[in-house]
Amino acid sequence: MFTVRRAPGALVALLLWLLALSLTAAAQTAPEDSASDVPPVDLDLLREDLGEDRLSGGLELMELEGGTYQAALLELWTARYRRDAARATIDATVATLAALDLDLDAVTRERAIEKTRRTSLLAALDEVAAARAEVAVAEFMGVGSEDDLGLRSLDRQLAAEVAAIPVHSDMAWEALDSQQAELDTMLTATLTRIADHTEELDGLQTEIQDGRAVLQQARIHDFVLTGELPGLAEEVRTARWATTVTAVGQPLVVVDAYVHAARTMAAEQPDCGIEWWMVAGIGAVESGHGTFGGSSVDANGDTGGTIIGIVLDGENGTAVISDSDGGALDGDPVHDRAVGPMQFIPQSWRTFGRDGNGDDVVDPHNLYDAALAAAGLLCRVDGSLSADAGLRAALLSYNHREVYVGAVLRAAAPFRRVVIPDPPPVADPVFAPPATPVFPPATAPA
């Protein structure tokens, strides 16, 4: 007889445990509450969720600080981990249900065979009863022979299992009693197996029903969490750009804008000798790195407020520069004003303005665009910026005052001491493991 080998109940219990791993709504559970059963953040496994961005190679190795970014990263990782747990539950449940269906078919077939056997045994017992009646009549009448008695219609399978019954003479009753006893024993065993199969089928059907419920819930969690991942990834990217680079004390987006500008110009004009800290010094003096007047720089490099310089009308030690753009950039139709985080006057912006962040917009109020324009202006002068004379000449071309040159050099000094690592050889620098972890991986953010 076919024997079903499985662990009743254990498979569904395992599936329920797997499903419990995926039971979360990342947006509803605080990261510190979710971290207890979630392994350390693995940035490599978040590649497909975060995707690539414009971060300059080498900056991913810089140590970052800031609880908002840490919390957003942990929340994304938690949702990703639980989504994967839900998918593992789906795969395991589908495989388990397939195995349970095979078991169900096998047990159903076994029970059907036993029911057919039960029918044959009952028919055989009916024949024995009829034979007993014939023997009794023959004895009463004093006639009878083997041809008249016996189990003439007994099916072949049972006839092979039970020896032929001699019914001529006094041996008939003993043979009939023996056959009835054997048939009764066989019927009892068959009825027991039918009952066992019925109980097993009930258990299988319950497990299948439970498994289908687990599968449905796991699919719901997969759908919900998969839908949440893009938004959570965007939160991570946004928070990441606003996070402070520890060694520099400035947001990552600000440092990246300066590094990107210097590297772009260095690639275009290798003899220029420009370095990122030179651009950073100008940004510090001109607008406090885009923070003048309470402004700030967002993840795209745009300043939150419009930074407009004083009127260039000859007052307050300024030159007289008449309007050159109808007030389009600076809002002043009479005189020009310097605009944006790197303080370009409209006519200079027309010459040096470039798209620095790849959004197909050239905007003086975007730090990437403005920093690249500033780098282009510095590299316009003859001589290499790696020499003091060349750098001073370039800074004077930006603002023709010695006091300005001194201010920029002083502001640039802290940045000059910070070495940005060279880009790693891999083509995906954002997710190369940082030399110093962004936050302790085994603990939730404060």
C-alpha positions in Angstrom: 0.0 0.0 0.0 1.2 3.5 -0.8 2.4 5.4 2.3 2.3 9.2 2.5 5.5 10.5 4.1 5.1 14.0 5.5 5.0 16.0 8.8 1.4 16.9 9.4 1.0 20.4 10.7 4.7 21.1 10.8 4.9 22.5 7.3 2.1 25.0 7.9 3.7 26.0 11.2 6.9 26.7 9.4 5.0 28.8 6.8 3.3 30.8 9.6 6.7 31.5 11.1 8.0 32.7 7.8 5.0 34.9 7.3 5.5 36.4 10.8 8.9 37.7 9.5 7.1 39.7 6.8 4.4 41.1 9.1 5.2 44.8 9.1 4.2 48.0 7.7 7.5 49.9 7.5 5.7 53.2 7.5 3.7 52.3 10.6 6.5 50.9 12.8 9.3 53.0 14.2 12.7 51.9 13.1 13.9 51.3 16.6 10.9 49.0 17.1 11.7 47.1 13.9 15.4 46.7 14.4 15.3 43.9 17.0 14.5 41.2 14.5 16.2 42.7 11.5 19.8 42.0 10.6 22.4 44.8 10.1 21.8 47.0 7.0 23.4 45.6 3.9 23.9 48.4 1.4 24.8 45.9 -1.4 21.3 44.4 -1.1 19.7 47.8 -1.4 21.2 48.4 -4.8 18.0 47.8 -6.8 15.9 49.9 -4.5 18.2 52.9 -4.3 19.5 52.7 -7.8 22.5 54.8 -8.9 22.8 58.5 -8.4 25.1 61.4 -9.4 27.4 61.2 -6.3 31.0 61.9 -7.2 33.2 58.8 -6.8 35.1 58.7 -3.5 32.5 60.6 -1.5 30.7 57.3 -0.7 33.8 56.5 1.4 33.4 59.7 3.6 31.9 59.3 7.0 28.4 60.7 7.4 26.5 61.8 10.4 22.8 62.5 11.0 20.0 60.6 12.6 17.4 61.4 9.9 19.5 59.6 7.2 20.2 56.7 9.5 16.6 56.3 10.4 15.5 56.5 6.7 18.1 53.9 5.7 17.0 51.5 8.5 13.4 51.9 7.6 14.1 51.1 3.9 16.2 48.1 4.9 13.5 46.9 7.2 10.8 47.1 4.5 13.1 45.4 2.0 14.0 42.6 4.5 10.4 41.9 5.3 9.4 42.1 1.7 12.0 39.4 0.9 10.7 37.4 3.9 7.2 37.6 2.4 8.5 36.4 -1.0 10.3 33.5 0.7 7.1 32.6 2.4 5.3 32.7 -0.9 7.9 30.3 -2.5 7.8 27.9 0.4 4.0 28.0 0.6 3.6 27.3 -3.1 6.0 24.3 -2.9 4.3 23.0 0.3 0.8 23.3 -1.2 2.0 21.4 -4.3 3.3 18.6 -2.0 0.0 18.6 0.0 -2.0 18.3 -3.1 0.0 15.2 -4.1 -0.5 13.8 -0.7 -4.2 14.5 -1.0 -4.5 12.7 -4.3 -2.5 9.7 -3.0 -4.6 9.3 0.1 -7.8 9.8 -1.9 -6.8 7.0 -4.2 -5.9 4.7 -1.3 -9.3 5.3 0.4 -11.1 4.6 -2.9 -9.2 1.3 -3.2 -10.2 0.4 0.4 -13.8 1.3 -0.3 -13.9 -1.0 -3.3 -12.3 -3.7 -1.2 -15.0 -3.2 1.4 -17.7 -3.6 -1.2 -16.1 -6.9 -2.4 -15.8 -8.2 1.2 -19.4 -7.4 2.0 -20.5 -9.2 -1.2 -18.3 -12.2 -0.2 -19.9 -12.3 3.3 -23.3 -12.2 1.6 -22.2 -15.3 -0.4 -21.0 -17.1 2.7 -24.3 -16.4 4.4 -26.1 -17.8 1.3 -23.8 -20.8 1.3 -24.6 -21.4 5.0 -28.2 -21.3 4.2 -27.7 -23.8 1.4 -25.8 -26.2 3.7 -28.4 -25.9 6.3 -31.2 -26.8 3.8 -29.1 -29.6 2.3 -28.6 -31.1 5.7 -32.2 -30.8 6.6 -33.2 -32.4 3.3 -30.4 -34.9 3.4 -29.1 -34.0 -0.1 -26.4 -31.7 -1.7 -23.1 -31.8 -3.4 -20.1 -29.6 -4.0 -21.6 -28.3 -7.2 -24.7 -27.1 -5.4 -22.8 -25.4 -2.6 -19.8 -23.0 -2.2 -19.1 -19.4 -3.1 -19.7 -19.6 -6.8 -19.8 -15.8 -7.4 -16.9 -14.9 -5.0 -14.6 -12.4 -6.9 -11.3 -13.8 -8.1 -9.1 -11.5 -5.9 -10.8 -12.8 -2.7 -10.9 -16.3 -4.0 -7.1 -16.2 -4.4 -6.7 -14.9 -0.8 -9.1 -17.3 0.8 -8.7 -21.1 0.4 -11.5 -23.0 -1.4 -14.2 -24.2 1.0 -15.2 -27.9 1.0 -18.9 -28.0 1.5 -19.7 -31.7 1.0 -19.9 -33.5 4.2 -19.6 -32.3 7.8 -16.6 -30.3 6.9 -18.8 -27.7 5.2 -19.8 -25.9 8.4 -16.2 -25.7 9.7 -15.0 -24.3 6.3 -17.8 -21.8 6.2 -17.1 -20.7 9.7 -13.4 -20.3 8.9 -14.1 -18.3 5.8 -16.6 -16.0 7.5 -14.1 -15.4 10.3 -11.3 -14.5 7.8 -13.6 -12.3 5.9 -14.7 -10.5 9.0 -11.1 -9.9 10.0 -10.3 -8.6 6.5 -13.4 -6.3 6.6 -12.4 -4.9 10.0 -8.9 -4.1 8.8 -10.3 -2.4 5.7 -12.8 -0.3 7.7 -9.9 0.8 10.0 -7.8 1.9 7.0 -10.8 3.7 5.5 -11.3 5.6 8.8 -7.5 6.4 9.0 -7.5 7.7 5.4 -10.6 9.8 6.1 -8.9 11.4 9.1 -5.8 11.9 7.1 -7.7 13.6 4.3 -9.4 15.9 6.8 -6.0 16.9 8.2 -4.6 17.5 4.7 -7.6 19.6 3.7 -7.1 21.7 6.9 -3.4 22.2 6.1 -4.2 23.1 2.6 -6.8 25.7 3.7 -4.3 27.1 6.3 -1.5 27.2 3.6 -3.7 29.1 1.2 -4.5 31.6 3.9 -0.7 32.0 4.6 -0.1 32.4 0.8 -2.8 35.1 0.5 -1.4 37.1 3.4 2.2 36.7 2.2 1.2 38.0 -1.3 -0.6 41.0 0.3 2.5 41.8 2.3 4.7 41.5 -0.8 2.4 43.8 -2.7 2.2 46.4 0.1 5.9 46.5 0.9 6.9 46.5 -2.7 4.7 49.5 -3.2 6.4 51.3 -0.3 10.0 50.7 -1.3 10.2 53.5 -4.0 9.0 56.1 -1.6 11.2 54.9 1.2 14.2 54.8 -1.2 13.5 58.4 -2.2 13.4 59.4 1.5 16.8 57.8 1.9 18.3 59.6 -1.1 16.8 62.9 0.1 18.1 62.5 3.6 21.4 61.3 2.4 22.1 64.5 0.4 21.2 66.6 3.5 23.5 64.5 5.8 26.6 66.2 7.0 30.0 65.0 5.8 31.8 64.7 9.2 35.3 65.8 8.0 33.9 68.8 6.2 31.0 69.9 8.4 28.8 70.5 5.3 25.9 68.6 3.7 26.8 65.9 1.3 25.1 67.7 -1.6 27.2 70.8 -1.0 30.5 68.9 -1.0 29.4 66.9 -4.0 28.6 70.0 -6.0 32.1 71.4 -5.4 33.8 68.1 -6.1 31.8 67.5 -9.3 32.5 71.0 -10.6 36.3 70.7 -10.0 36.5 67.2 -11.5 34.5 68.3 -14.6 36.8 71.2 -15.3 39.9 69.2 -14.5 38.7 66.7 -17.2 38.0 69.4 -19.7 41.1 71.5 -18.9 43.8 69.3 -17.3 46.3 72.1 -17.2 44.0 74.3 -15.1 45.0 72.6 -11.8 41.7 73.3 -10.2 40.7 71.5 -6.9 37.4 71.2 -5.2 38.5 73.2 -2.1 39.0 76.2 -4.3 35.4 76.2 -5.4 34.3 75.5 -1.8 36.2 78.6 -0.6 34.3 80.8 -3.0 31.0 79.2 -2.0 31.7 79.8 1.7 32.5 83.5 1.1 29.7 84.2 -1.4 26.8 82.7 0.3 27.8 80.5 3.2 27.4 77.5 0.9 24.0 78.5 -0.1 22.7 79.3 3.4 22.7 83.1 3.2 19.5 84.7 4.4 18.2 81.4 5.8 18.4 79.5 2.5 19.4 75.9 2.2 20.4 73.5 -0.5 18.1 70.6 -1.4 18.9 67.2 -2.8 18.9 68.5 -6.4 21.2 71.4 -5.5 18.5 74.1 -5.6 18.6 76.8 -2.9 15.5 77.0 -0.8 15.5 80.7 -1.0 16.5 83.1 -3.8 19.9 84.6 -2.9 20.2 88.1 -4.4 23.1 90.4 -3.8 23.0 94.2 -3.2 22.3 96.7 -6.0 25.4 97.4 -8.1 24.7 101.1 -8.4 28.1 102.5 -7.2 27.0 102.8 -3.6 28.6 100.9 -0.7 31.8 100.4 -2.6 30.2 98.7 -5.5 30.7 99.2 -9.2 28.0 100.7 -11.3 26.5 97.9 -13.5 23.4 98.7 -15.4 20.7 96.1 -15.9 21.6 93.5 -18.5 18.7 91.1 -18.4 15.6 93.2 -17.8 15.5 91.9 -14.3 15.0 88.3 -15.4 17.5 86.8 -13.0 17.9 89.4 -10.3 14.4 91.1 -10.3 16.0 94.5 -10.8 15.3 96.2 -14.2 17.6 99.1 -13.4 20.9 97.7 -12.1 22.3 94.2 -12.1 22.7 92.2 -8.9 24.7 89.1 -8.2 22.5 86.0 -7.9 22.6 82.5 -6.5 25.0 80.7 -4.1 28.1 81.6 -6.2 26.9 85.2 -6.8 27.0 85.7 -10.6 25.8 88.8 -12.2 23.4 88.1 -15.1 25.9 89.1 -17.8 28.6 86.8 -16.4 26.0 84.0 -16.0 25.2 84.1 -19.7 28.9 83.4 -20.3 29.7 80.8 -17.7 26.3 79.3 -16.7 26.2 75.5 -17.2 24.0 72.6 -16.2 26.0 70.9 -13.5 23.5 68.3 -12.2 22.2 66.9 -15.5 18.6 68.1 -15.1 18.8 70.0 -18.4 18.2 73.3 -16.6 20.9 76.0 -16.3 20.0 77.9 -13.1 22.2 80.3 -11.1 20.2 79.3 -8.0 21.3 75.7 -8.3 24.6 75.0 -6.5 25.7 72.3 -9.0 25.2 74.7 -11.9 26.7 77.7 -10.1 29.7 75.7 -8.8 30.5 74.5 -12.3 30.2 78.0 -13.6 32.5 79.2 -10.9 35.0 76.5 -11.8 34.8 77.5 -15.4 35.5 81.1 -14.5 38.5 80.2 -12.4 40.0 78.1 -15.2 39.6 80.9 -17.7 42.8 82.7 -16.6 46.2 81.7 -17.8 48.4 79.7 -15.6 47.7 76.7 -13.3 45.7 77.2 -10.2 48.1 74.8 -8.5 50.5 77.7 -8.3 49.8 80.5 -5.8 50.1 83.2 -8.4 47.7 81.4 -10.7 45.2 80.8 -8.0 45.3 84.5 -6.8 44.9 85.7 -10.4 41.9 83.5 -10.8 40.3 84.7 -7.6 40.9 88.3 -8.6 39.1 87.6 -11.8 36.1 86.5 -9.7 36.2 89.6 -7.5 38.9 92.2 -8.1 39.8 92.9 -4.5 42.7 91.5 -2.5 40.6 91.4 0.6 38.3 89.0 -1.3 41.2 86.7 -2.2 42.3 86.5 1.4 38.8 85.7 2.6 38.4 82.9 0.0 41.8 81.4 0.9 41.0 81.5 4.6 37.6 79.9 4.0 39.1 77.3 1.8 41.8 76.2 4.3 39.6 73.7 6.3 38.5 72.1 3.0 42.0 71.9 1.7 43.0 69.7 4.6 40.3 67.1 3.7 41.3 64.5 1.1 38.5 63.1 -1.0 39.4 59.5 -1.8 39.9 58.7 -5.5 36.9 57.0 -7.1 36.9 53.2 -6.5 37.4 51.0 -9.6 33.9 49.6 -9.5 31.2 51.3 -11.6 28.8 51.7 -8.8 30.5 53.9 -6.3 27.4 54.8 -4.2 27.2 51.4 -2.6 30.9 50.5 -2.1 31.2 49.7 1.6 32.3 52.8 3.5 35.6 52.8 5.3 33.8 53.9 8.4 30.2 52.7 8.7 27.5 55.3 8.4 26.1 54.2 11.7 26.7 51.2 14.0 24.8 48.4 12.1 23.6 46.5 15.1 21.8 49.3 16.8 18.9 51.6 15.9 19.6 55.3 15.5 19.1 57.6 18.4 
